[in-house]
Amino acid sequence: MRPIEKPAIPKTEFSFPIDGVLMNHLGTHCSICERPMPDQAWVWNQDTGKTIKGKSNQADWPHLLLLCHNCHDSQKTAPQELRPHLLLPDKDLTFRLDDKAELVYTLQPVSLVYLDDQGNPETAPNNVELVIVRACSPAAQATIDYFGLNTHYYNQNDNSFRIPKKDYLSMVDRRVDLRTEAWHNAQQYADYLKETDTELLINAFLQQARIIIQSGGFWSTWATVMWQSFHDKTLLEKLLLPRVEEEKPKKVNRLKATPMAAVTTSDSDKAKASIPTRNNTMPGTSRKWLL
């Protein structure tokens, strides 16, 4: 789960719908499962366990996270006694590179079974590889259960994935499938990088991968694959952390330059200055996991 840091924001931003404000500062991904959410999200208050629509305020800001529709639906039916024990990306170190990680992402063989309308097996078990989130602590297990990170189709007791055929065809919950696709994409990119021996091509591959992660999501899956492939923190920093953009100096036409005494800042200019840019592909990502 991508660790995030929410910045302090000016009061003026709370005059806008809070889901858009969060997306501007944290990116357009679910804060929990990391799937992409291009234009729709649920704002969840971790302090109350309720969702917020419309505008919010500074008091609630430290407690707000973005949820996709599947994580939102899962937490609505989850036992609420789990909520005080959850790992949350803005409060806890929800991703680590060492053996102290509490949430671990693994590609593993799973017994896949399709069910008919009566809940009976429609096909024989088929062994497939899926990316499953594994818990290494009680808090991690509570988080997986509360948000259904492996979906309610997965049974960790017998390592089976039993899904009604109609749910599969209607794509009711694709989080595990999408996470697995991200794993294979990351592995393919890692293989390409291993065959690349020039700095120019390596940087080009990394920039292209950043774009793919921004559009496809599943930051922790990419981080896991790339770390297993290279064990290179510098490479992960280039790939997975916000890029610091250096502001280029503006060219000034000295023949038409406005005298400094005549320069004023309008209210509209002040408002524009407070609007965050969207040119950063990893907004809000904390650096703590890399230390």
N, C-alpha and C positions, 0 to 999 in steps of 0.2 A: 504494500500500500504506500503510495508516494507520500513521503513526509512533506508537509506544507507549512508555510509561515504567512499568516495574514497581516498585511501592513495596517497601520493606523491610517484611516482615511478621513477627509474633511466632511463636515456635516452636510455640505451641499450634495454629496453623493447619495444621501439617504432620501433625497427627493425623487429618486428614480426607483423602479422596481428592483428589489433586492437580488433577484436571480441574475439579472444582467450585471449588477455591480460585482457579485461574486465571480461570475464568468470572466469579467474584465481583469480581475486580480488573481484568480486561481486557474484560469483556463477553462475550456469547454469539455471537461471530463468529470465523470462521477468521482467524488472525493473518496469513495470506498472501493468500488470495483475497478475504477479507472477506464471504463468504457467511454467512448466519445459521445457527447451530447451536443450536436451542432446548434440547436435552437430551442431546446426545451429541457427544463430541469425542475426538480422539487427541492426547495430550500428546507432543510431539516435543522431544528433547534436541538442540539445534543443535551441541553440543560432540561428541557421540558419533554423531549421526545415527540414534539408536534411539528408539523410543517407550516410554513409561512407563505402566504400569497401576497403579492403587491409589495408595499414598502415596509421597511423595518427601521431600526434606530441603533444608535451607538451602544446602548446597553446590551442589545442582543448580538451585535456583530461578533464578539469573541466566541460565540457558541454556534455559529451558523456554518453548515456544510452543504455541498451540492450532492443530490442523490439522483440516480437514474430511476426509471420507472420500476425496474425489477428490485433494486435495493430498497426503494420506497415501499413497494408492496410487501416485501419480506419483513421489514421492521414493523409494519402495521400489525401483523399477526404473530410476531415474535413475543416470547415471554418478557414482560417489561422489567422483571427482576434482574435480567441480564444487563440492562442499560448502564448501571453504575460501574460495571466491570469491563466495559469495552475498551479496546485499543482504538484511538482516534488520531488521524494524521496530523492534526494541528496541536495535539497535546502530548503525543507519545512518539517515540522513535519507531515508526511502523515498518521501516525497511532497514536492514543492516547487511553488511558484507561478511561479517564474522560469524562464528558459531553461536552467538548470543541472539540471533534473529528469532523473533517469536512467530512471525508469519513467513512461511517458506513456500516458494513456488516450484513445483516439480512436474516434469513430464513423465507420466507413469502409465503402465498398462492398466486398463479398466475393463471390466466385463459389461458390455453394452447390451441391453435388452429392450426391444420395443414391445409395448403393451397394447392390447386391443381396448375397445370401449368398456369392457368389463374388468379391466385391470389384469387380465391374464397375458402371459407371454405370447406374443404373436410370432416371434422369431427365436431361434436358438441363440444363446449368448455368443457374442462376437467380441473378441479381444481387440480393443483399440487403445491408442495413446491419447490421453487428455491431460491438460495442465490443471492440476488440483492444488488448492491452497491448503497447506498442512499447518496445523497448530502445534507450537512448541511450548505453550503455556496455557493455563486456564483462561486467561484474559483473551488470548488469541482464539481459543475455541469458542468462547462466548461471542466474539466478534464475527466469526465465520457463521455461527448458528443464527445470530441476530439478523444479519443482512443476507443470509442464504448465499454466501459467496460461491459455494460449489453447487448451487441450486438444490431444490428439495428432491431432485431426481437421484442425487448421489447418496449412497449409503456407505459410510466409511468403515462400517463393521465388516462387510463382506466385499468392499471395494467394487461395488456394482453401480451402474448408471442405468436406472430403469425409468424409461420415459414413454408416456403414451404416444402412440404414433401420431395422433391428431395434434398433440402439443409440439411434436417435432416438426410436422409439416406447416403448422401455423406460426412457428418461431416464437413461442410464448416466452422463453427465457434462453437467450443465446450466449450468456456471459462466459460459460466454460468453452463453448465452441470458438467464440471470438478471441478469448485468451489463448487458446491453442493455436489458432491461426497466427496470432502475434508472435508466439514462440517460434513457429516455423519460419516466419519472415525474419525474425532476429537471427536465427541460426544461419539462414541463407546469407544475410549480410555479414555475419561473422566469418563465414567461409570466404566470401569475396574479399574481405579485408585481409585475411591471412595470405591471400595470393597477390596482394598489392604491395609494392615495394617503393613507391614514390610518395613523398609527403603531399604533393598536390592532389594525387588521386585519393589518398586516404582522407584528406580534408573534404574532398568532394563527396565521397561516400558518407562521411559523417553528417554533412549538411543535408544530404538527401534522406538519411535515416531520421534526422530530427523532424523533417517534414512529415515522414511516414508516421512517426510516433504522435505528432501533433494531430494528424487526421485520424489515425487508427487507434490511439490510446494504448492502455496496458503498459504503463511506464515500468512497473515492477517486473513484469515478464521480460521486457527488454533488458533491464538492469541485471537480472539474474543470468540471462543467456550471455550477455557481453562480459560479465565478470567471470563466469565459468570458462569462457573462451580465451580471455586475455589476461585476467588478473592485473589490469592496468587502470589505476585510479585516474590518471591524467586523461586517458581515452574516455572513461565514463563521465568525467567532468565536462569534456567537450560535447559529449552526446546528450547528457541528461540534465544539465543545470541551465538556468536562465543565462542567456548570452548578454553580456554587458555591451550595450551599443554606445559607441563614442559619437557624440554629437559633432557633426562636421561644421566648421565655421562658415557662416553665411557670407557669400560674396557681396560686397557693398559697392554700388556705383557711386563713387565719390562726387561725381558731377551732379547727382540727383539726391544726394543724401539729405535726410531731414535733420535740421538742427536739433541737438539733444533737448534743448529747452522746450521744443514743440512736441516731443514724443510723450504721449499719454497712453495709459493702459485702460482700455474700455472694459466694461463688465463682461462683454462677450469673450474678450481675450482672456480674462481671468477664468472664466468658466471652461474655456478650451484647455487652459493650462492644467486644470484639475482632472481632465479626462485621461485615463491611462491609455497608452498605445497598445495595439494588438500585434506588434511586429515581433514579439518575443514568443518563442515556441514552448517555453517551459515556465510560465509565470507562476510565482508563488512557491516553487520547489525549494525546500530547505537544503542547506549544505551539510547538516549534522550527520547524515548517514554516511558521508564520504570521509569523515574525519577519523 
